[in-house]
Amino acid sequence: MGKGSITRRRLTRLAGMAIATTVGLSGAACSTSGQSSGGDGKTITVLAEDISYTDNIKALLPQFEKETGISVKIETVPYTDQASKILLNFSQKSSAYDVVFTDNVYGTGYYDSKYVEDLSKYEQSATSYNSFDKFYPPYIKPMTKDSVTFGLPVYGESTWLMYRKDLFEQYGIAKAPTTMEELLADAKTITEKSGGKVAGITLRGANGIQSVYPWSGFLRAFGGDYYGADGKIAVNSPQAVQATAFWADLLKKYGVKGVGNFDWEQNRIAFTQGKAAMTIDATANGPYNEDTKASVVAGKVGYAAVPYAIANPPATGNTNNSLNVHALYLSSFSKNKDAAYKFMAWATSEPVQANAVKTTESVGVTLTAVLQGADYRAKYGPFQDAVLKQLETGNVNYLPSGQSANTIITRVGQSLSQVLAGEQTAQAAMDAAQKDLSAQLK
């Protein structure tokens, strides 16, 4: 939520005017397994993220339309506008969108609110395109609840530590840090020994989801959570305050200048241009690190798990690395559910995902066969194994989810910005967030 991208590429799209994109009859075709026609001339409308995965679907769409007789209109909006647009549509019980494409942070809430369909009753109608068992298990898991599958994953991500192997060797650091204490020490060593020419670390520091996404890993690294044992908000727990103080101190002392304003893209560029020795962010960053045309650190980056501060950290469950999945959801208010599901199965099928690997940045594809395929290995070999390992241990509850997710993320992000700017102590800022959220969420 990152993604992805939360995303992460998806989370840094600038808000703008929604662009309605009706796909025409031109474009590349995709070979499929011969799903029979039967669209009866129906037209479905999809509200999608403005992202490369959507572009890939658009490029291959004419073949689907030709063989099924189903016309598909895809409207794309920036991620920052998407949640409010989808929620407004659902709250009005509108049939304007048959399918929506967004991440599991919101998708679970949509299912709980009965805004999206149980897909199990549709699966058999389009098995020649796709079926639930073809998805990589960590990706389909967030789309299930109470034995119900309610979304088809298009792409996803986890989080990891990225570090400069060459700088670690140069400054006598034997291995990637496995504890937060080691992370701090390594950042200090590189900042000081380089004479400040290279910052020890760079992270997203901009307000809202930008800072909250990687900070959530620090929260859990110190043993914290967004909620207490009673299920109520707990963002001012001792662990949350400690994580916030550590995070801010790390960036103030050893971060890149201006890090308080960094979003996903600015943080990525700082690392790929050699301004920092470490960063913690989405697995989607891997291709950018290894792009020899744009990155000065290509071939010099190591990939490791996010360090912990607590002893005996969990290996699964409430881990400190994310599992964020962006999926297609079938609206309960759609008047063309059979046709809409057929599109969903095709859009996540192996030929479509394989084409994404060949033609665009698509480290987050979701089918097991594609993730473990030769084309994926050839393109993402330097970090393929690390990606799969992070996904296997990823925490689907890494960020708040459901209808209150945006409220929590926004308010916590405000406190993080205040601490990083030196306007409040970690304790005061998180106490204020706790008070506000407790009042809003009761």
Secondary structure, 3 states (H helix, E strand, C coil): CCCCCCCCHHHHCCCCCCEEEECCCCCCCCCCCCCCCCCCCCEEEEEEECCHHHHHHHHHHHHHHHHHCCEEEEEEECHHHHHHHHHHHHHCCCCCCCEEEEEHHHHHHHHHCCCECCHHHCHHHHCCCCCHHHECHHHHHHHEECCEECCEEEEEECEEEEEEHHHHHHCCCCCCCCEHHHHHHHHHHHHHHCCCCCECEECCCCCCHHHHHHHHHHHHHCCCCCECCCCCECCCCHHHHHHHHHHHHHHHHHECCCHHHCCHHHHHHHHHCCCECEEEEEHHHHHHHCCCCCCCCCCCEEEECCCECCCCCCCCCCCCCECEEEEEEEECCCCCHHHHHHHHHHHCCHHHHHHHHHHCCCCCCCEHHHHCCHHHHHHHHHHHHHHHHHHHHCECCCCCCCCCHHHHHHHHHHHHHHHHCCCCCHHHHHHHHHHHHHHHHC
